[in-house]
Amino acid sequence: MLKKIKSSLAIKIFLMMTCVFILLGIIMYAIVMKVMPNNYRSVTLSNYTEEIKNLVSELENKSLEEGINEIYNFCIDYSANAELKGNDTVYRFGEATNEEGTTQTISSGVTFIDSNESYILSLSVSEGIVNQIMVTFLKITPAILLLIFVISIISAQIISRVITKPVIDISNISKKLTKLDMTWRCNTSRTDEIGILANNLDTMAKRLNETLNELTVANKQLQKDIEKKKEREKLQTEFFRAVSHELKTPLTIIKGELEGMICEVGEYKDKKKYLKHSLKVANEMENLIKEILSVAMMKDENFKLNMKNLNFTNIIKKAYRKYQGIAEDKGIEIITDIQDNYEFTGDERLLENAISNVVGNAVIYSPKNEKVFIDFNDKVMKIENTGIHIEKEDLKQLFNPFFRVDKARSRNTGGSGLGLYITKTIFDYHNISYKVENTKRGVLFTIVLP
């Protein structure tokens, strides 16, 4: 119980207000009990004194009999005691004047019109009414105390709720602050200290919410950067693993041929033939290394594009003219529909390389006597070669480094496997979207400029 009282402001205020109200009620009741009878006595005596003076004045004009009747009526009306004393006669009205219970006795000489004898009139006021008031107060004291107790509890409850409600509301809202919930607001129009506290909490919550949002955004960006870094490291590891594998094969071939020629083993005695073959393999290695260096250069963090305005139409024309001879040798017809003079901002050398790779693949991997369609209109370039399709699973991996559709991974049919990976990297740098899909006629490569 004590722990609950210590932890609750509302209970503390309720108990304190209850004690204060009860104490004040008892004090006020005690004051009333003390002051009211005395005050009543004083007022009553003052009134009686005035009435007695009036009575004495009236008796001067009355006969003895009439005076006795007036005194009798006065005693009845004012609950007074009286004594009319002459030389030989004494008249008493009410209780004896010398009995305890009187507050004050007033005596005055009276002469009646039908008598030459002087009388002494003594009037006294009884304290009976005052005592009755005190007795009444004492009888109702328990009820009054109970009423004071009930009223004090109810008043303390109401006041404690009124006082503590805004504080409790702010306390409940502050609990949300500990849970980093900054969406709440006190929304108070008070201008007192509690209102100032509520407004300060609103301001703090708003600023904390803005800071948390900024930190959240920064944290998400940091997580993305970390994920990108991990992905980059993973790709680099896979890339270097693939590079080592791709270079291992031609090196093994050259080494084997050279050892065979040096030792003049079997067919390797024909050095002229195998020296030419070794040179061809070395040239392929050289081209592969150039492509690897090109990829490494573009993946470097400090790499920057040499951006300038260029004619994209001319790049396309250069690309298909480059493979015109190969197409004629294979009996492949290149059909073009290219809009004139389309201006684009980019790295001309890299874009020429990317477009050449796409057009070259269309010509090289098409069977003999097929067709290659090259269209470019409204920022969209489509290159479609007929007579061939790519497996659905292979379409997903076309842009992976060192991937070749040829399952035998022969460079005579599949190249180095870096061409489309380089193309993808160049297009990504220029925010150019692209996709490869099978059509009824063959394979379609779509390029959409930004």
One Martini backbone bead per residue (centre of mass of N, CA, C, O) as a GRO file, in nm:
protein
  450
    1MET     BB    1   0.059   0.062  -0.023
    2LEU     BB    2   0.298   0.257   0.009
    3LYS     BB    3   0.405   0.211  -0.275
    4LYS     BB    4   0.155   0.321  -0.422
    5ILE     BB    5   0.162   0.604  -0.296
    6LYS     BB    6   0.454   0.682  -0.392
    7SER     BB    7   0.368   0.625  -0.716
    8SER     BB    8   0.118   0.838  -0.663
    9LEU     BB    9   0.001   1.154  -0.707
   10ALA     BB   10  -0.307   1.129  -0.671
   11ILE     BB   11  -0.303   0.998  -0.389
   12LYS     BB   12  -0.148   1.214  -0.241
   13ILE     BB   13  -0.345   1.447  -0.293
   14PHE     BB   14  -0.596   1.313  -0.177
   15LEU     BB   15  -0.492   1.275   0.114
   16MET     BB   16  -0.418   1.566   0.174
   17MET     BB   17  -0.696   1.695   0.113
   18THR     BB   18  -0.857   1.529   0.314
   19CYS     BB   19  -0.710   1.621   0.572
   20VAL     BB   20  -0.757   1.922   0.536
   21PHE     BB   21  -1.069   1.919   0.523
   22ILE     BB   22  -1.119   1.782   0.794
   23LEU     BB   23  -0.972   1.986   0.970
   24LEU     BB   24  -1.132   2.234   0.881
   25GLY     BB   25  -1.412   2.129   0.963
   26ILE     BB   26  -1.354   2.091   1.265
   27ILE     BB   27  -1.270   2.380   1.326
   28MET     BB   28  -1.529   2.517   1.233
   29TYR     BB   29  -1.719   2.365   1.423
   30ALA     BB   30  -1.584   2.454   1.689
   31ILE     BB   31  -1.629   2.754   1.647
   32VAL     BB   32  -1.937   2.745   1.633
   33MET     BB   33  -1.982   2.618   1.915
   34LYS     BB   34  -1.844   2.860   2.065
   35VAL     BB   35  -1.980   3.125   1.935
   36MET     BB   36  -2.288   3.097   1.902
   37PRO     BB   37  -2.394   3.101   2.198
   38ASN     BB   38  -2.262   3.370   2.278
   39ASN     BB   39  -2.394   3.534   2.057
   40TYR     BB   40  -2.680   3.469   2.133
   41ARG     BB   41  -2.667   3.584   2.421
   42SER     BB   42  -2.595   3.875   2.343
   43VAL     BB   43  -2.837   3.933   2.162
   44THR     BB   44  -3.055   3.861   2.361
   45LEU     BB   45  -2.982   4.065   2.586
   46SER     BB   46  -3.009   4.315   2.417
   47ASN     BB   47  -3.308   4.274   2.353
   48TYR     BB   48  -3.410   4.256   2.644
   49THR     BB   49  -3.324   4.534   2.746
   50GLU     BB   50  -3.506   4.691   2.551
   51GLU     BB   51  -3.777   4.558   2.636
   52ILE     BB   52  -3.766   4.633   2.935
   53LYS     BB   53  -3.774   4.937   2.897
   54ASN     BB   54  -4.048   4.934   2.757
   55LEU     BB   55  -4.203   4.804   2.989
   56VAL     BB   56  -4.153   5.019   3.206
   57SER     BB   57  -4.289   5.251   3.050
   58GLU     BB   58  -4.571   5.119   3.037
   59LEU     BB   59  -4.620   5.076   3.351
   60GLU     BB   60  -4.661   5.387   3.421
   61ASN     BB   61  -4.961   5.356   3.259
   62LYS     BB   62  -5.050   5.145   3.475
   63SER     BB   63  -5.196   4.931   3.653
   64LEU     BB   64  -5.137   4.680   3.860
   65GLU     BB   65  -5.298   4.471   3.708
   66GLU     BB   66  -5.198   4.540   3.427
   67GLY     BB   67  -4.896   4.500   3.495
   68ILE     BB   68  -4.909   4.204   3.569
   69ASN     BB   69  -4.999   4.110   3.287
   70GLU     BB   70  -4.757   4.221   3.126
   71ILE     BB   71  -4.540   4.060   3.279
   72TYR     BB   72  -4.651   3.784   3.212
   73ASN     BB   73  -4.637   3.805   2.901
   74PHE     BB   74  -4.334   3.860   2.884
   75CYS     BB   75  -4.236   3.592   3.010
   76ILE     BB   76  -4.359   3.417   2.791
   77ASP     BB   77  -4.227   3.541   2.536
   78TYR     BB   78  -3.909   3.541   2.683
   79SER     BB   79  -3.842   3.338   2.906
   80ALA     BB   80  -3.882   3.488   3.181
   81ASN     BB   81  -3.800   3.635   3.494
   82ALA     BB   82  -4.002   3.772   3.774
   83GLU     BB   83  -4.003   4.059   4.015
   84LEU     BB   84  -4.249   4.213   4.231
   85LYS     BB   85  -4.163   4.464   4.473
   86GLY     BB   86  -4.280   4.571   4.770
   87ASN     BB   87  -4.326   4.644   5.087
   88ASP     BB   88  -4.547   4.381   5.127
   89THR     BB   89  -4.515   4.282   4.830
   90VAL     BB   90  -4.483   3.974   4.619
   91TYR     BB   91  -4.416   3.909   4.273
   92ARG     BB   92  -4.408   3.607   4.074
   93PHE     BB   93  -4.240   3.500   3.766
   94GLY     BB   94  -4.173   3.206   3.734
   95GLU     BB   95  -3.879   3.158   3.827
   96ALA     BB   96  -3.649   3.201   4.038
   97THR     BB   97  -3.397   3.448   4.044
   98ASN     BB   98  -3.183   3.269   4.229
   99GLU     BB   99  -3.155   3.068   4.019
  100GLU     BB  100  -2.993   2.884   3.834
  101GLY     BB  101  -2.953   3.014   3.488
  102THR     BB  102  -2.887   3.300   3.483
  103THR     BB  103  -2.743   3.590   3.321
  104GLN     BB  104  -2.944   3.843   3.393
  105THR     BB  105  -3.030   4.121   3.604
  106ILE     BB  106  -3.307   4.358   3.595
  107SER     BB  107  -3.361   4.666   3.765
  108SER     BB  108  -3.672   4.858   3.843
  109GLY     BB  109  -3.863   5.125   3.899
  110VAL     BB  110  -4.221   5.121   3.985
  111THR     BB  111  -4.524   5.310   3.901
  112PHE     BB  112  -4.855   5.322   3.957
  113ILE     BB  113  -5.161   5.489   3.903
  114ASP     BB  114  -5.317   5.325   4.162
  115SER     BB  115  -5.033   5.382   4.320
  116ASN     BB  116  -4.798   5.506   4.571
  117GLU     BB  117  -4.634   5.265   4.546
  118SER     BB  118  -4.318   5.128   4.525
  119TYR     BB  119  -4.154   4.923   4.280
  120ILE     BB  120  -3.958   4.629   4.215
  121LEU     BB  121  -3.823   4.528   3.903
  122SER     BB  122  -3.721   4.191   3.821
  123LEU     BB  123  -3.524   4.071   3.541
  124SER     BB  124  -3.463   3.747   3.387
  125VAL     BB  125  -3.259   3.545   3.184
  126SER     BB  126  -3.254   3.244   3.043
  127GLU     BB  127  -3.025   2.964   2.951
  128GLY     BB  128  -3.183   2.736   2.810
  129ILE     BB  129  -3.141   2.790   2.506
  130VAL     BB  130  -2.835   2.776   2.507
  131ASN     BB  131  -2.819   2.489   2.617
  132GLN     BB  132  -2.979   2.364   2.385
  133ILE     BB  133  -2.776   2.431   2.167
  134MET     BB  134  -2.541   2.267   2.283
  135VAL     BB  135  -2.686   1.996   2.287
  136THR     BB  136  -2.741   1.987   1.983
  137PHE     BB  137  -2.449   1.993   1.889
  138LEU     BB  138  -2.367   1.731   2.038
  139LYS     BB  139  -2.569   1.539   1.892
  140ILE     BB  140  -2.465   1.622   1.582
  141THR     BB  141  -2.159   1.565   1.567
  142PRO     BB  142  -2.135   1.287   1.420
  143ALA     BB  143  -2.281   1.379   1.164
  144ILE     BB  144  -2.091   1.611   1.098
  145LEU     BB  145  -1.831   1.444   1.077
  146LEU     BB  146  -1.933   1.260   0.850
  147LEU     BB  147  -1.988   1.489   0.650
  148ILE     BB  148  -1.702   1.595   0.645
  149PHE     BB  149  -1.573   1.334   0.543
  150VAL     BB  150  -1.733   1.303   0.279
  151ILE     BB  151  -1.679   1.582   0.156
  152SER     BB  152  -1.370   1.558   0.161
  153ILE     BB  153  -1.344   1.314  -0.026
  154ILE     BB  154  -1.492   1.427  -0.271
  155SER     BB  155  -1.328   1.687  -0.304
  156ALA     BB  156  -1.049   1.550  -0.324
  157GLN     BB  157  -1.114   1.383  -0.572
  158ILE     BB  158  -1.180   1.613  -0.766
  159ILE     BB  159  -0.922   1.783  -0.730
  160SER     BB  160  -0.714   1.561  -0.798
  161ARG     BB  161  -0.814   1.518  -1.085
  162VAL     BB  162  -0.784   1.806  -1.190
  163ILE     BB  163  -0.478   1.830  -1.125
  164THR     BB  164  -0.365   1.535  -1.239
  165LYS     BB  165  -0.460   1.485  -1.529
  166PRO     BB  166  -0.243   1.638  -1.697
  167VAL     BB  167  -0.007   1.486  -1.565
  168ILE     BB  168  -0.095   1.201  -1.648
  169ASP     BB  169  -0.100   1.252  -1.950
  170ILE     BB  170   0.199   1.326  -1.972
  171SER     BB  171   0.304   1.062  -1.850
  172ASN     BB  172   0.184   0.872  -2.069
  173ILE     BB  173   0.330   1.010  -2.305
  174SER     BB  174   0.624   0.968  -2.196
  175LYS     BB  175   0.617   0.659  -2.229
  176LYS     BB  176   0.628   0.671  -2.538
  177LEU     BB  177   0.906   0.797  -2.551
  178THR     BB  178   1.058   0.538  -2.444
  179LYS     BB  179   0.942   0.389  -2.726
  180LEU     BB  180   0.980   0.589  -2.972
  181ASP     BB  181   0.699   0.749  -2.977
  182MET     BB  182   0.641   1.049  -3.189
  183THR     BB  183   0.314   1.081  -3.265
  184TRP     BB  184   0.248   1.242  -3.031
  185ARG     BB  185   0.023   1.481  -2.854
  186CYS     BB  186  -0.104   1.703  -2.620
  187ASN     BB  187  -0.299   1.931  -2.704
  188THR     BB  188  -0.285   2.221  -2.548
  189SER     BB  189  -0.428   2.545  -2.408
  190ARG     BB  190  -0.253   2.594  -2.188
  191THR     BB  191  -0.062   2.865  -1.988
  192ASP     BB  192   0.069   2.719  -1.781
  193GLU     BB  193   0.303   2.511  -1.661
  194ILE     BB  194   0.173   2.263  -1.792
  195GLY     BB  195   0.151   2.381  -2.076
  196ILE     BB  196   0.453   2.426  -2.113
  197LEU     BB  197   0.534   2.129  -2.080
  198ALA     BB  198   0.364   2.020  -2.314
  199ASN     BB  199   0.493   2.194  -2.538
  200ASN     BB  200   0.781   2.091  -2.492
  201LEU     BB  201   0.715   1.796  -2.559
  202ASP     BB  202   0.621   1.845  -2.846
  203THR     BB  203   0.885   1.965  -2.949
  204MET     BB  204   1.066   1.726  -2.875
  205ALA     BB  205   0.913   1.511  -3.040
  206LYS     BB  206   0.952   1.643  -3.314
  207ARG     BB  207   1.262   1.647  -3.315
  208LEU     BB  208   1.305   1.346  -3.259
  209ASN     BB  209   1.153   1.247  -3.506
  210GLU     BB  210   1.335   1.378  -3.714
  211THR     BB  211   1.595   1.243  -3.616
  212LEU     BB  212   1.500   0.948  -3.649
  213ASN     BB  213   1.443   0.966  -3.949
  214GLU     BB  214   1.728   1.037  -4.030
  215LEU     BB  215   1.858   0.784  -3.903
  216THR     BB  216   1.695   0.579  -4.064
  217VAL     BB  217   1.789   0.667  -4.340
  218ALA     BB  218   2.091   0.639  -4.280
  219ASN     BB  219   2.078   0.339  -4.203
  220LYS     BB  220   1.967   0.235  -4.470
  221GLN     BB  221   2.198   0.343  -4.639
  222LEU     BB  222   2.416   0.189  -4.488
  223GLN     BB  223   2.303  -0.093  -4.548
  224LYS     BB  224   2.323  -0.064  -4.852
  225ASP     BB  225   2.627  -0.014  -4.861
  226ILE     BB  226   2.702  -0.280  -4.728
  227GLU     BB  227   2.563  -0.463  -4.933
  228LYS     BB  228   2.718  -0.358  -5.175
  229LYS     BB  229   2.996  -0.430  -5.070
  230LYS     BB  230   2.944  -0.731  -5.041
  231GLU     BB  231   2.861  -0.775  -5.334
  232ARG     BB  232   3.122  -0.671  -5.455
  233GLU     BB  233   3.306  -0.874  -5.316
  234LYS     BB  234   3.167  -1.122  -5.431
  235LEU     BB  235   3.207  -1.052  -5.730
  236GLN     BB  236   3.512  -1.031  -5.719
  237THR     BB  237   3.565  -1.317  -5.634
  238GLU     BB  238   3.420  -1.451  -5.873
  239PHE     BB  239   3.581  -1.308  -6.090
  240PHE     BB  240   3.866  -1.409  -6.011
  241ARG     BB  241   3.797  -1.704  -6.034
  242ALA     BB  242   3.722  -1.692  -6.335
  243VAL     BB  243   3.987  -1.577  -6.437
  244SER     BB  244   4.170  -1.808  -6.347
  245HIS     BB  245   4.022  -2.016  -6.522
  246GLU     BB  246   4.050  -1.878  -6.803
  247LEU     BB  247   4.375  -1.864  -6.791
  248LYS     BB  248   4.453  -2.159  -6.745
  249THR     BB  249   4.390  -2.292  -7.015
  250PRO     BB  250   4.583  -2.140  -7.215
  251LEU     BB  251   4.839  -2.187  -7.051
  252THR     BB  252   4.833  -2.494  -7.074
  253ILE     BB  253   4.848  -2.507  -7.377
  254ILE     BB  254   5.112  -2.356  -7.422
  255LYS     BB  255   5.287  -2.529  -7.237
  256GLY     BB  256   5.241  -2.801  -7.381
  257GLU     BB  257   5.340  -2.720  -7.662
  258LEU     BB  258   5.624  -2.626  -7.582
  259GLU     BB  259   5.718  -2.892  -7.455
  260GLY     BB  260   5.671  -3.064  -7.713
  261MET     BB  261   5.869  -2.902  -7.892
  262ILE     BB  262   6.123  -2.931  -7.722
  263CYS     BB  263   6.090  -3.262  -7.713
  264GLU     BB  264   5.976  -3.378  -7.975
  265VAL     BB  265   5.670  -3.481  -7.956
  266GLY     BB  266   5.550  -3.606  -8.207
  267GLU     BB  267   5.353  -3.363  -8.356
  268TYR     BB  268   5.548  -3.134  -8.224
  269LYS     BB  269   5.770  -3.128  -8.447
  270ASP     BB  270   5.574  -2.924  -8.581
  271LYS     BB  271   5.650  -2.608  -8.504
  272LYS     BB  272   5.509  -2.424  -8.707
  273LYS     BB  273   5.220  -2.507  -8.634
  274TYR     BB  274   5.232  -2.467  -8.308
  275LEU     BB  275   5.323  -2.173  -8.303
  276LYS     BB  276   5.068  -2.058  -8.427
  277HIS     BB  277   4.876  -2.169  -8.212
  278SER     BB  278   5.009  -2.029  -7.970
  279LEU     BB  279   4.963  -1.742  -8.076
  280LYS     BB  280   4.657  -1.757  -8.081
  281VAL     BB  281   4.624  -1.807  -7.778
  282ALA     BB  282   4.774  -1.548  -7.690
  283ASN     BB  283   4.573  -1.355  -7.824
  284GLU     BB  284   4.329  -1.443  -7.659
  285MET     BB  285   4.454  -1.363  -7.391
  286GLU     BB  286   4.486  -1.068  -7.455
  287ASN     BB  287   4.185  -1.008  -7.499
  288LEU     BB  288   4.095  -1.102  -7.220
  289ILE     BB  289   4.267  -0.903  -7.056
  290LYS     BB  290   4.140  -0.649  -7.175
  291GLU     BB  291   3.857  -0.707  -7.068
  292ILE     BB  292   3.934  -0.725  -6.772
  293LEU     BB  293   4.048  -0.435  -6.756
  294SER     BB  294   3.786  -0.299  -6.839
  295VAL     BB  295   3.622  -0.393  -6.600
  296ALA     BB  296   3.808  -0.287  -6.374
  297MET     BB  297   3.785   0.009  -6.455
  298MET     BB  298   3.467   0.034  -6.422
  299LYS     BB  299   3.477  -0.075  -6.107
  300ASP     BB  300   3.603   0.164  -6.019
  301GLU     BB  301   3.545   0.423  -5.795
  302ASN     BB  302   3.704   0.648  -5.994
  303PHE     BB  303   3.521   0.615  -6.220
  304LYS     BB  304   3.461   0.808  -6.529
  305LEU     BB  305   3.275   0.955  -6.753
  306ASN     BB  306   3.290   1.074  -7.098
  307MET     BB  307   3.089   1.324  -7.134
  308LYS     BB  308   2.887   1.376  -7.438
  309ASN     BB  309   2.775   1.482  -7.727
  310LEU     BB  310   2.594   1.255  -7.950
  311ASN     BB  311   2.543   1.028  -8.224
  312PHE     BB  312   2.362   0.743  -8.204
  313THR     BB  313   2.328   0.662  -8.498
  314ASN     BB  314   2.633   0.630  -8.567
  315ILE     BB  315   2.691   0.398  -8.372
  316ILE     BB  316   2.507   0.191  -8.507
  317LYS     BB  317   2.637   0.199  -8.788
  318LYS     BB  318   2.921   0.113  -8.701
  319ALA     BB  319   2.843  -0.164  -8.588
  320TYR     BB  320   2.716  -0.306  -8.847
  321ARG     BB  321   2.960  -0.250  -9.038
  322LYS     BB  322   3.168  -0.421  -8.881
  323TYR     BB  323   2.969  -0.697  -8.954
  324GLN     BB  324   2.919  -0.718  -9.262
  325GLY     BB  325   3.125  -0.930  -9.357
  326ILE     BB  326   3.033  -1.168  -9.180
  327ALA     BB  327   2.744  -1.172  -9.290
  328GLU     BB  328   2.816  -1.236  -9.585
  329ASP     BB  329   2.965  -1.505  -9.530
  330LYS     BB  330   2.678  -1.623  -9.396
  331GLY     BB  331   2.421  -1.499  -9.544
  332ILE     BB  332   2.343  -1.237  -9.388
  333GLU     BB  333   2.074  -1.018  -9.333
  334ILE     BB  334   2.069  -0.662  -9.288
  335ILE     BB  335   1.798  -0.491  -9.130
  336THR     BB  336   1.707  -0.143  -9.138
  337ASP     BB  337   1.559   0.111  -8.888
  338ILE     BB  338   1.689   0.439  -8.875
  339GLN     BB  339   1.709   0.720  -8.730
  340ASP     BB  340   1.802   1.048  -8.756
  341ASN     BB  341   1.988   1.224  -8.555
  342TYR     BB  342   2.044   1.127  -8.240
  343GLU     BB  343   2.073   1.282  -7.940
  344PHE     BB  344   2.338   1.210  -7.694
  345THR     BB  345   2.455   1.154  -7.354
  346GLY     BB  346   2.796   1.021  -7.345
  347ASP     BB  347   3.016   0.752  -7.383
  348GLU     BB  348   3.130   0.676  -7.684
  349ARG     BB  349   3.325   0.436  -7.651
  350LEU     BB  350   3.139   0.257  -7.474
  351LEU     BB  351   2.889   0.251  -7.662
  352GLU     BB  352   3.028   0.119  -7.899
  353ASN     BB  353   3.098  -0.141  -7.750
  354ALA     BB  354   2.808  -0.228  -7.668
  355ILE     BB  355   2.673  -0.231  -7.952
  356SER     BB  356   2.876  -0.422  -8.080
  357ASN     BB  357   2.816  -0.666  -7.902
  358VAL     BB  358   2.520  -0.701  -7.984
  359VAL     BB  359   2.554  -0.716  -8.292
  360GLY     BB  360   2.770  -0.938  -8.295
  361ASN     BB  361   2.596  -1.161  -8.165
  362ALA     BB  362   2.375  -1.164  -8.384
  363VAL     BB  363   2.573  -1.253  -8.613
  364ILE     BB  364   2.746  -1.490  -8.492
  365TYR     BB  365   2.482  -1.670  -8.368
  366SER     BB  366   2.380  -1.696  -8.644
  367PRO     BB  367   2.280  -1.863  -8.882
  368LYS     BB  368   2.279  -1.932  -9.190
  369ASN     BB  369   2.069  -1.738  -9.386
  370GLU     BB  370   1.978  -1.513  -9.207
  371LYS     BB  371   1.845  -1.252  -8.990
  372VAL     BB  372   1.899  -0.892  -8.911
  373PHE     BB  373   1.733  -0.666  -8.697
  374ILE     BB  374   1.751  -0.296  -8.704
  375ASP     BB  375   1.600  -0.076  -8.464
  376PHE     BB  376   1.545   0.301  -8.441
  377ASN     BB  377   1.293   0.451  -8.228
  378ASP     BB  378   1.209   0.642  -7.976
  379LYS     BB  379   1.464   0.527  -7.791
  380VAL     BB  380   1.433   0.246  -7.945
  381MET     BB  381   1.623  -0.061  -7.957
  382LYS     BB  382   1.623  -0.335  -8.203
  383ILE     BB  383   1.768  -0.672  -8.189
  384GLU     BB  384   1.715  -0.930  -8.439
  385ASN     BB  385   1.771  -1.282  -8.453
  386THR     BB  386   1.741  -1.558  -8.652
  387GLY     BB  387   1.728  -1.916  -8.594
  388ILE     BB  388   1.727  -1.871  -8.269
  389HIS     BB  389   1.758  -1.991  -7.925
  390ILE     BB  390   1.722  -1.947  -7.569
  391GLU     BB  391   1.734  -2.061  -7.285
  392LYS     BB  392   1.568  -1.969  -7.008
  393GLU     BB  393   1.805  -2.006  -6.804
  394ASP     BB  394   2.017  -1.845  -6.979
  395LEU     BB  395   1.883  -1.561  -6.978
  396LYS     BB  396   1.955  -1.500  -6.668
  397GLN     BB  397   2.295  -1.530  -6.738
  398LEU     BB  398   2.410  -1.349  -6.972
  399PHE     BB  399   2.537  -1.107  -6.765
  400ASN     BB  400   2.743  -1.289  -6.665
  401PRO     BB  401   3.050  -1.361  -6.599
  402PHE     BB  402   3.165  -1.610  -6.819
  403PHE     BB  403   2.909  -1.660  -6.976
  404ARG     BB  404   2.797  -1.944  -7.179
  405VAL     BB  405   2.586  -2.105  -7.383
  406ASP     BB  406   2.808  -2.288  -7.432
  407LYS     BB  407   2.867  -2.579  -7.259
  408ALA     BB  408   3.177  -2.612  -7.363
  409ARG     BB  409   3.325  -2.329  -7.350
  410SER     BB  410   3.389  -2.224  -7.634
  411ARG     BB  411   3.558  -1.968  -7.806
  412ASN     BB  412   3.454  -2.032  -8.099
  413THR     BB  413   3.134  -1.988  -7.988
  414GLY     BB  414   3.148  -1.811  -7.688
  415GLY     BB  415   3.381  -1.667  -7.611
  416SER     BB  416   3.462  -1.510  -7.303
  417GLY     BB  417   3.194  -1.389  -7.136
  418LEU     BB  418   3.223  -1.044  -7.126
  419GLY     BB  419   3.050  -0.879  -7.320
  420LEU     BB  420   2.768  -0.851  -7.168
  421TYR     BB  421   2.888  -0.749  -6.904
  422ILE     BB  422   2.998  -0.488  -7.026
  423THR     BB  423   2.732  -0.388  -7.140
  424LYS     BB  424   2.581  -0.370  -6.873
  425THR     BB  425   2.773  -0.167  -6.736
  426ILE     BB  426   2.734   0.062  -6.942
  427PHE     BB  427   2.424   0.091  -6.919
  428ASP     BB  428   2.418   0.153  -6.614
  429TYR     BB  429   2.579   0.419  -6.630
  430HIS     BB  430   2.339   0.537  -6.846
  431ASN     BB  431   2.045   0.440  -6.772
  432ILE     BB  432   1.998   0.179  -6.947
  433SER     BB  433   1.763  -0.022  -7.067
  434TYR     BB  434   1.726  -0.393  -7.074
  435LYS     BB  435   1.661  -0.694  -7.290
  436VAL     BB  436   1.609  -1.055  -7.324
  437GLU     BB  437   1.428  -1.242  -7.585
  438ASN     BB  438   1.209  -1.458  -7.714
  439THR     BB  439   1.090  -1.536  -8.038
  440LYS     BB  440   0.958  -1.664  -8.317
  441ARG     BB  441   1.227  -1.588  -8.486
  442GLY     BB  442   1.410  -1.547  -8.202
  443VAL     BB  443   1.626  -1.292  -8.082
  444LEU     BB  444   1.566  -1.015  -7.849
  445PHE     BB  445   1.717  -0.688  -7.822
  446THR     BB  446   1.641  -0.434  -7.580
  447ILE     BB  447   1.671  -0.070  -7.599
  448VAL     BB  448   1.636   0.204  -7.352
  449LEU     BB  449   1.640   0.528  -7.340
  450PRO     BB  450   1.623   0.807  -7.111
   0.00000   0.00000   0.00000
